[in-house]
Amino acid sequence: MMPGMDGLQLCRHIREEDRENYTYFIFLTALGDRDHLLEGLEAGADGYLSKPLDRDELQVRLVSAARVTSLHHKLATQNSQLEEMNLRLFDQARQDPLTGLGNRLRLHEDLLNLRGRVDRYGHSYGAVLYDIDFFKPYNDHYGHLAGDEILRRVASTISEHLRSGDIAYRYGGEEFLVILPEQSLEHSTHAAERLRRAVEELAIPHEAQGVAEVLTISAGVAELTPTEPKSGEELLREADAALYRAKESGRNRIRVQSGSL
């Protein structure tokens, strides 16, 4: 007998734990009654040996135990690999393959939670919608491979300017969206302007636009606050309207939602 618990209690205790490796139990007992055998099996025992111990029979049981534990180990490894693969697939399904930013699916899921977080924590959220100026002429002049490279470079520049907690998405085509938690409209506008300058300072030649010699971006800024009964979709519509005004007024500039700043 073991101090503090018997073999049945130890078996139950280990079976209740969430263990990666399987523990194979063989009970050695002088008791051969049916009730005792059933009690052991219900506790999680894999087999019984009766006293006096037959070493040849024990060797046979140990060979069987090695096979069972090896099978459990393989299954546990496969399950772990499947879980990792599922997590990777989950992330990949929410990531734009060209730029590595979040895609529309991730944006949709995040927007569903956005209003709830605003109401729960009383924080304001800024949204900045960016558009690459004259992207179609760039594609037509330099080719689609060059256009893809520009999308990656702008996405990389956006990522470099994100704070911890900011989330960037490829909104569609040459448009990018950044959600800025706990940022006022004024602070979001400053952040948008920093990024506008950063893209301009990349000095990427753009001979086809006929306005500036380098590639530029425009942006529309909107704000979601606890005092406004506004959904995430409405926030995006306001940012899109502000972006439209930025493009209409000459591009390579920032505009904010109507009635603000």
C-alpha positions in Angstrom: 0.0 0.0 0.0 1.1 3.5 -0.8 1.0 6.2 1.9 -2.0 8.5 1.6 -3.8 6.6 -1.2 -4.2 3.2 -2.7 -3.7 2.1 -6.3 -7.3 2.8 -7.2 -7.2 6.4 -5.9 -3.9 7.0 -7.7 -5.3 5.7 -11.0 -8.4 7.9 -10.6 -6.3 10.9 -9.8 -4.1 10.5 -12.9 -7.0 9.8 -15.2 -8.7 13.0 -14.1 -5.6 15.0 -15.1 -5.2 16.4 -18.6 -1.9 14.7 -19.5 -0.2 14.7 -22.8 1.3 11.2 -22.3 -0.8 8.2 -21.5 -0.1 6.3 -18.2 -0.7 2.5 -18.5 -1.9 0.9 -15.3 -1.5 -2.8 -14.4 -2.7 -3.7 -11.0 -1.1 -6.6 -9.1 -3.6 -8.0 -6.6 -4.5 -11.1 -4.7 -8.2 -10.2 -5.0 -9.9 -11.9 -7.9 -13.5 -11.2 -7.2 -15.6 -9.6 -10.0 -16.6 -6.5 -8.1 -13.0 -5.6 -7.3 -12.0 -6.1 -11.0 -14.8 -3.9 -12.2 -13.9 -1.2 -9.7 -10.4 -1.1 -11.0 -11.5 -0.9 -14.6 -13.9 1.9 -13.8 -11.1 3.8 -12.1 -9.1 3.5 -15.4 -6.9 0.4 -15.0 -5.7 -1.2 -18.2 -5.3 -4.7 -16.8 -4.7 -6.9 -13.8 -2.1 -9.4 -12.7 -2.8 -11.9 -9.9 -0.4 -12.8 -7.2 2.0 -14.6 -7.2 3.5 -12.6 -10.1 4.2 -14.5 -13.3 7.1 -12.7 -14.8 6.5 -14.1 -18.3 2.9 -12.8 -18.2 4.2 -9.5 -16.9 6.5 -9.2 -19.9 3.7 -9.9 -22.3 1.6 -7.1 -20.6 4.5 -4.7 -20.8 4.9 -5.3 -24.5 1.2 -4.5 -24.9 1.5 -1.5 -22.7 4.4 -0.1 -24.9 2.3 -0.4 -28.0 -0.7 1.3 -26.4 1.3 4.2 -25.0 3.2 4.6 -28.3 -0.2 4.8 -30.1 -1.5 7.4 -27.6 1.7 9.4 -28.1 1.3 9.4 -31.9 -2.4 10.4 -31.6 -1.5 13.2 -29.2 1.2 14.5 -31.5 -1.2 14.4 -34.5 -3.9 16.2 -32.5 -1.4 18.9 -31.5 -0.3 19.3 -35.1 -3.9 19.5 -36.2 -4.6 22.2 -33.6 -1.6 24.2 -34.8 -2.7 23.8 -38.5 -6.2 25.0 -37.6 -4.8 28.0 -35.9 -2.6 28.8 -38.9 -5.6 28.3 -41.3 -7.7 30.6 -39.0 -5.1 33.3 -39.2 -4.5 32.9 -42.9 -8.2 33.2 -43.6 -8.1 36.6 -42.0 -5.0 37.9 -43.6 -4.5 39.5 -47.0 -2.0 37.3 -48.8 -0.3 40.1 -50.7 0.3 42.6 -47.9 0.0 40.5 -44.7 -2.5 42.9 -43.2 -5.9 42.0 -42.0 -8.5 41.3 -44.7 -12.2 42.2 -45.0 -13.2 39.1 -43.0 -11.1 40.1 -40.0 -12.4 43.6 -40.3 -16.0 42.5 -40.3 -15.4 40.4 -37.2 -13.6 43.2 -35.4 -16.3 45.7 -36.3 -18.9 43.5 -34.7 -17.0 43.9 -31.4 -16.0 47.6 -31.8 -19.2 49.2 -30.6 -19.4 46.9 -27.6 -15.9 47.8 -26.5 -16.7 51.5 -26.9 -19.8 51.2 -24.7 -18.1 48.9 -22.2 -14.9 50.8 -21.6 -15.8 54.3 -22.7 -12.9 54.6 -25.1 -12.9 56.5 -28.4 -11.7 54.9 -31.6 -10.2 56.6 -34.7 -10.5 55.2 -38.2 -8.2 56.3 -41.0 -8.9 55.1 -44.6 -6.0 55.5 -47.0 -6.0 55.4 -50.7 -2.9 55.4 -53.0 -3.2 58.3 -55.4 -3.4 57.5 -59.1 -2.8 53.8 -58.5 -4.4 52.7 -61.8 -2.1 55.0 -63.9 0.8 53.6 -61.9 -0.2 50.0 -62.8 -0.7 50.9 -66.4 2.6 52.6 -66.7 4.9 50.3 -64.6 3.0 47.0 -64.8 1.0 44.9 -62.3 4.0 43.4 -60.7 5.3 46.8 -59.8 1.8 47.7 -58.6 1.9 44.7 -56.3 5.2 45.8 -54.9 3.9 49.3 -54.2 1.0 47.7 -52.3 3.4 45.8 -50.2 5.7 48.8 -49.6 2.8 51.0 -48.5 1.4 48.2 -46.3 4.9 47.8 -44.7 5.1 51.5 -44.1 1.7 51.4 -42.4 2.8 48.5 -40.2 5.9 50.4 -39.2 3.8 53.3 -37.9 1.3 51.3 -35.9 1.2 51.6 -32.2 0.6 48.6 -29.9 -3.1 47.9 -30.3 -3.6 49.5 -33.6 -4.9 47.2 -36.4 -4.3 47.7 -40.1 -6.4 46.1 -42.9 -6.2 46.0 -46.6 -9.7 47.5 -47.2 -9.8 46.7 -50.9 -7.7 47.3 -54.0 -5.3 50.2 -53.2 -7.2 51.2 -50.0 -6.0 50.5 -46.5 -7.7 51.0 -43.1 -6.2 51.6 -39.7 -8.3 51.4 -36.5 -6.8 53.4 -33.7 -8.0 52.5 -30.2 -8.3 55.2 -27.6 -7.5 58.0 -30.1 -9.4 61.2 -30.5 -10.2 62.6 -33.9 -7.3 65.1 -33.5 -4.8 62.5 -32.6 -6.0 60.2 -35.4 -5.5 63.0 -37.9 -2.0 63.6 -36.7 -1.2 59.9 -37.1 -2.7 60.0 -40.6 -0.5 62.9 -41.5 2.6 61.2 -40.2 1.9 58.3 -42.4 1.1 60.5 -45.4 4.5 62.1 -45.1 6.2 58.8 -44.6 4.9 57.4 -47.9 5.8 60.6 -49.7 9.3 60.4 -48.3 9.7 56.9 -49.8 10.2 58.9 -53.0 8.8 56.2 -55.2 8.8 57.6 -58.8 5.4 58.0 -60.3 5.8 59.7 -63.7 2.3 58.7 -64.9 0.2 60.8 -62.5 1.1 64.2 -63.9 0.6 65.9 -60.5 3.6 65.0 -58.4 6.9 63.2 -59.2 6.5 60.6 -56.5 3.8 58.2 -55.2 1.5 59.7 -52.6 -1.6 58.8 -50.5 -4.7 60.5 -49.4 -6.7 59.7 -46.2 -10.1 60.2 -44.6 -10.4 60.3 -40.8 -13.4 59.5 -38.6 -14.1 58.9 -34.9 -16.3 56.6 -32.9 -17.0 57.9 -29.3 -19.1 56.6 -26.4 -21.5 59.5 -26.8 -22.4 58.8 -30.4 -24.9 55.9 -31.3 -22.8 55.0 -34.3 -22.0 51.5 -35.6 -18.6 50.3 -37.0 -20.1 50.4 -40.5 -21.2 54.0 -40.1 -17.6 54.9 -38.9 -16.3 53.4 -42.1 -18.8 55.4 -44.2 -17.7 58.6 -42.6 -14.0 57.8 -43.1 -14.8 56.9 -46.8 -16.7 60.2 -47.3 -13.7 62.1 -45.8 -11.3 60.3 -48.1 -13.5 61.2 -51.1 -13.2 64.9 -50.1 -9.4 64.5 -49.8 -9.2 63.1 -53.4 -11.6 65.7 -54.7 -9.6 68.5 -53.2 -6.3 67.5 -54.9 -5.1 64.3 -53.3 -1.9 63.8 -51.1 -3.8 65.3 -48.2 -5.9 64.4 -45.1 -9.6 65.2 -44.5 -11.8 64.5 -41.5 -15.5 63.5 -41.1 -18.0 66.3 -41.8 -18.7 68.7 -38.9 -15.3 68.0 -37.2 -12.1 70.0 -36.9 
